[in-house]
Amino acid sequence: MAKTATLTLRVSPDLKDKLARLAAGTDRTTSAIAQRALEAYADHHIEMLDAVERGREDFRQGRTHTHEEVMRDAAEILARHKSKTA
């Protein structure tokens, strides 16, 4: 069995009931359901924080585009797509 640590948190009665329902419906413990949910949440938000930091680093390094450049490129892409579907 993997090592675990204890975390105590307060949740609303509604959330506790939802976790219990999921646990019963999936033949898992409430703790297992909560752990998977928290892990998915943390992974997602860490990924977002990392993406923001990469964007900040791009900005610091001058790897940016003006609004006009982006809009010009988008218009060219749309025009190419429209010509292929016409």
N, CA, C and O of each residue as an XYZ file, in Angstrom:
344
protein
N       0.845     -1.187      0.000
C       0.000      0.000      0.000
C       0.882      1.239      0.000
O       1.874      1.299      0.726
N       0.523      2.229     -0.813
C       1.292      3.462     -0.890
C       1.170      4.241      0.411
O       0.159      4.177      1.110
N       2.235      4.982      0.713
C       2.175      5.821      1.899
C       1.158      6.921      1.686
O       0.995      7.437      0.580
N       0.477      7.270      2.761
C      -0.496      8.352      2.700
C      -0.265      9.289      3.864
O       0.421      8.960      4.832
N      -0.851     10.456      3.746
C      -0.822     11.430      4.819
C      -2.267     11.816      5.110
O      -3.132     11.738      4.238
N      -2.508     12.220      6.310
C      -3.861     12.591      6.700
C      -4.066     14.083      6.471
O      -3.214     14.901      6.818
N      -5.199     14.421      5.885
C      -5.603     15.799      5.662
C      -7.021     15.931      6.178
O      -7.908     15.173      5.785
N      -7.228     16.874      7.042
C      -8.566     17.116      7.553
C      -9.091     18.391      6.904
O      -8.441     19.435      6.958
N     -10.270     18.305      6.290
C     -10.857     19.502      5.708
C     -12.351     19.507      5.943
O     -12.981     18.464      6.123
N     -12.887     20.679      5.937
C     -14.328     20.831      6.127
C     -14.990     21.010      4.767
O     -14.520     21.781      3.930
N     -16.065     20.303      4.564
C     -16.847     20.417      3.332
C     -18.310     20.603      3.711
O     -18.718     20.320      4.837
N     -19.078     21.076      2.764
C     -20.506     21.245      3.019
C     -21.164     19.874      3.119
O     -20.656     18.897      2.566
N     -22.272     19.800      3.809
C     -23.002     18.524      3.864
C     -23.380     18.030      2.469
O     -23.381     16.825      2.215
N     -23.698     18.948      1.575
C     -24.055     18.572      0.210
C     -22.878     17.891     -0.492
O     -23.059     16.862     -1.143
N     -21.672     18.457     -0.365
C     -20.502     17.854     -0.989
C     -20.190     16.497     -0.357
O     -19.821     15.552     -1.054
N     -20.336     16.409      0.938
C     -20.095     15.128      1.618
C     -21.048     14.063      1.086
O     -20.646     12.921      0.860
N     -22.312     14.438      0.886
C     -23.293     13.494      0.340
C     -22.939     13.096     -1.095
O     -23.078     11.931     -1.466
N     -22.481     14.059     -1.903
C     -22.086     13.750     -3.279
C     -20.907     12.777     -3.302
O     -20.893     11.823     -4.080
N     -19.928     13.026     -2.450
C     -18.772     12.132     -2.386
C     -19.195     10.727     -1.954
O     -18.708      9.733     -2.494
N     -20.097     10.653     -0.986
C     -20.591      9.353     -0.520
C     -21.350      8.638     -1.633
O     -21.226      7.424     -1.791
N     -22.131      9.384     -2.400
C     -22.890      8.783     -3.511
C     -21.936      8.244     -4.576
O     -22.120      7.138     -5.085
N     -20.922      9.034     -4.905
C     -19.920      8.570     -5.871
C     -19.191      7.336     -5.358
O     -18.954      6.384     -6.101
N     -18.843      7.367     -4.092
C     -18.128      6.231     -3.501
C     -18.979      4.968     -3.585
O     -18.488      3.911     -3.980
N     -20.229      5.074     -3.222
C     -21.114      3.912     -3.258
C     -21.328      3.418     -4.685
O     -21.374      2.214     -4.937
N     -21.456      4.357     -5.609
C     -21.712      3.988     -7.002
C     -20.511      3.421     -7.727
O     -20.654      2.800     -8.780
N     -19.332      3.629     -7.174
C     -18.116      3.152     -7.845
C     -17.376      2.112     -7.010
O     -16.278      1.685     -7.366
N     -17.978      1.715     -5.913
C     -17.379      0.718     -5.023
C     -16.000      1.153     -4.539
O     -15.058      0.363     -4.488
N     -15.910      2.433     -4.186
C     -14.677      3.006     -3.654
C     -15.000      3.660     -2.312
O     -16.166      3.828     -1.955
N     -13.962      4.021     -1.582
C     -14.200      4.745     -0.338
C     -14.362      6.233     -0.647
O     -13.919      6.721     -1.687
N     -14.997      6.930      0.271
C     -15.129      8.380      0.122
C     -13.752      9.022      0.058
O     -13.540      9.959     -0.712
N     -12.820      8.531      0.855
C     -11.455      9.066      0.830
C     -10.814      8.891     -0.535
O     -10.139      9.797     -1.023
N     -11.019      7.729     -1.159
C     -10.438      7.488     -2.481
C     -11.017      8.438     -3.515
O     -10.294      8.963     -4.362
N     -12.325      8.657     -3.443
C     -12.978      9.582     -4.373
C     -12.444     10.998     -4.164
O     -12.113     11.688     -5.128
N     -12.361     11.428     -2.914
C     -11.868     12.776     -2.618
C     -10.412     12.928     -3.054
O     -10.024     13.969     -3.585
N      -9.614     11.896     -2.830
C      -8.207     11.971     -3.223
C      -8.072     12.131     -4.733
O      -7.298     12.965     -5.202
N      -8.816     11.344     -5.491
C      -8.742     11.451     -6.953
C      -9.201     12.822     -7.429
O      -8.609     13.397     -8.343
N     -10.249     13.343     -6.813
C     -10.760     14.655     -7.212
C      -9.748     15.751     -6.886
O      -9.487     16.626     -7.712
N      -9.186     15.703     -5.695
C      -8.201     16.716     -5.312
C      -6.946     16.624     -6.170
O      -6.363     17.645     -6.536
N      -6.531     15.408     -6.489
C      -5.348     15.239     -7.329
C      -5.585     15.797     -8.724
O      -4.717     16.476     -9.272
N      -6.738     15.522     -9.302
C      -7.064     16.044    -10.633
C      -7.118     17.567    -10.606
O      -6.612     18.228    -11.512
N      -7.734     18.120     -9.562
C      -7.824     19.574     -9.414
C      -6.433     20.179     -9.307
O      -6.122     21.145    -10.004
N      -5.603     19.628     -8.450
C      -4.252     20.156     -8.247
C      -3.427     20.033     -9.528
O      -2.742     20.981     -9.911
N      -3.484     18.882    -10.191
C      -2.731     18.699    -11.432
C      -3.130     19.732    -12.470
O      -2.274     20.334    -13.118
N      -4.432     19.937    -12.628
C      -4.935     20.902    -13.613
C      -4.441     22.313    -13.300
O      -3.956     23.015    -14.188
N      -4.563     22.717    -12.063
C      -4.202     24.089    -11.711
C      -2.684     24.302    -11.701
O      -2.216     25.400    -12.000
N      -1.930     23.289    -11.370
C      -0.468     23.399    -11.475
C      -0.079     23.546    -12.941
O       0.809     24.330    -13.275
N      -0.740     22.796    -13.812
C      -0.490     22.924    -15.244
C      -0.789     24.346    -15.722
O      -0.042     24.902    -16.528
N      -1.870     24.929    -15.231
C      -2.218     26.296    -15.598
C      -1.181     27.295    -15.067
O      -0.780     28.214    -15.782
N      -0.756     27.115    -13.828
C       0.279     27.996    -13.260
C       1.569     27.909    -14.065
O       2.215     28.925    -14.322
N       1.943     26.695    -14.463
C       3.145     26.511    -15.274
C       3.007     27.211    -16.628
O       3.962     27.819    -17.113
N       1.826     27.125    -17.234
C       1.596     27.778    -18.528
C       1.684     29.292    -18.385
O       2.243     29.968    -19.249
N       1.138     29.821    -17.304
C       1.225     31.265    -17.059
C       2.690     31.670    -16.902
O       3.115     32.687    -17.451
N       3.451     30.891    -16.164
C       4.865     31.220    -15.973
C       5.624     31.151    -17.295
O       6.497     31.982    -17.542
N       5.307     30.170    -18.153
C       5.945     30.119    -19.470
C       5.597     31.366    -20.277
O       6.449     31.912    -20.979
N       4.364     31.811    -20.178
C       3.954     33.029    -20.870
C       4.686     34.250    -20.343
O       5.098     35.114    -21.118
N       4.848     34.326    -19.045
C       5.597     35.444    -18.458
C       7.043     35.432    -18.920
O       7.622     36.480    -19.203
N       7.627     34.229    -18.995
C       9.014     34.119    -19.456
C       9.120     34.528    -20.925
O      10.070     35.207    -21.314
N       8.148     34.117    -21.739
C       8.128     34.562    -23.135
C       8.099     36.085    -23.201
O       8.822     36.690    -23.993
N       7.271     36.698    -22.375
C       7.168     38.162    -22.355
C       8.501     38.788    -21.942
O       8.968     39.738    -22.571
N       9.112     38.250    -20.879
C      10.398     38.785    -20.428
C      11.471     38.664    -21.507
O      12.355     39.514    -21.612
N      11.387     37.597    -22.310
C      12.376     37.371    -23.364
C      12.022     38.078    -24.678
O      12.753     37.981    -25.664
N      10.901     38.782    -24.675
C      10.503     39.515    -25.874
C       9.827     38.663    -26.932
O       9.672     39.096    -28.074
N       9.427     37.469    -26.567
C       8.753     36.590    -27.527
C       7.254     36.886    -27.500
O       6.460     36.130    -26.940
N       6.897     37.999    -28.116
C       5.508     38.453    -28.096
C       5.081     38.854    -29.511
O       5.916     38.992    -30.405
N       3.785     39.036    -29.698
C       3.222     39.488    -30.966
C       2.218     40.589    -30.654
O       1.537     40.551    -29.629
N       2.134     41.565    -31.544
C       1.142     42.621    -31.364
C      -0.244     42.074    -31.697
O      -0.385     41.034    -32.339
N      -1.243     42.791    -31.250
C      -2.620     42.432    -31.563
C      -2.818     42.437    -33.079
O      -3.472     41.552    -33.631
N      -2.256     43.422    -33.730
C      -2.405     43.542    -35.175
C      -1.798     42.337    -35.904
O      -2.383     41.836    -36.864
N      -0.628     41.869    -35.454
C       0.009     40.705    -36.072
C      -0.869     39.461    -35.916
O      -1.059     38.697    -36.862
N      -1.387     39.277    -34.729
C      -2.226     38.102    -34.471
C      -3.492     38.156    -35.309
O      -3.891     37.148    -35.892
N      -4.125     39.312    -35.377
C      -5.355     39.436    -36.153
C      -5.083     39.238    -37.645
O      -5.895     38.628    -38.339
N      -3.956     39.745    -38.147
C      -3.589     39.548    -39.550
C      -3.402     38.053    -39.831
O      -3.923     37.529    -40.816
N      -2.654     37.376    -38.959
C      -2.422     35.946    -39.144
C      -3.729     35.157    -39.083
O      -3.933     34.231    -39.868
N      -4.608     35.519    -38.159
C      -5.901     34.832    -38.036
C      -6.733     35.036    -39.294
O      -7.375     34.103    -39.776
N      -6.722     36.252    -39.825
C      -7.490     36.536    -41.043
C      -6.947     35.727    -42.213
O      -7.719     35.228    -43.032
N      -5.621     35.591    -42.298
C      -5.023     34.787    -43.372
C      -5.406     33.314    -43.241
O      -5.714     32.660    -44.238
N      -5.388     32.806    -42.045
C      -5.764     31.395    -41.815
C      -7.222     31.171    -42.201
O      -7.555     30.187    -42.862
N      -8.089     32.096    -41.783
C      -9.512     31.964    -42.125
C      -9.734     32.049    -43.626
O     -10.551     31.309    -44.174
N      -9.018     32.939    -44.292
C      -9.167     33.078    -45.743
C      -8.721     31.808    -46.446
O      -9.383     31.363    -47.384
N      -7.599     31.205    -46.010
C      -7.136     29.953    -46.610
C      -8.166     28.843    -46.405
O      -8.438     28.061    -47.316
N      -8.736     28.782    -45.201
C      -9.722     27.754    -44.903
C     -10.975     27.940    -45.772
O     -11.520     26.971    -46.301
N     -11.417     29.176    -45.912
C     -12.614     29.435    -46.709
C     -12.384     29.083    -48.175
O     -13.283     28.572    -48.843
N     -11.163     29.360    -48.682
C     -10.899     29.046    -50.077
C     -10.854     27.544    -50.320
O     -11.178     27.088    -51.417
N     -10.460     26.775    -49.322
C     -10.418     25.311    -49.461
C     -11.819     24.708    -49.425
O     -12.067     23.681    -50.057
N     -12.735     25.336    -48.691
C     -14.083     24.770    -48.539
C     -15.054     25.307    -49.582
O     -16.183     24.826    -49.679
N     -14.629     26.298    -50.364
C     -15.535     26.896    -51.357
C     -15.587     26.091    -52.629
O     -16.300     26.457    -53.563
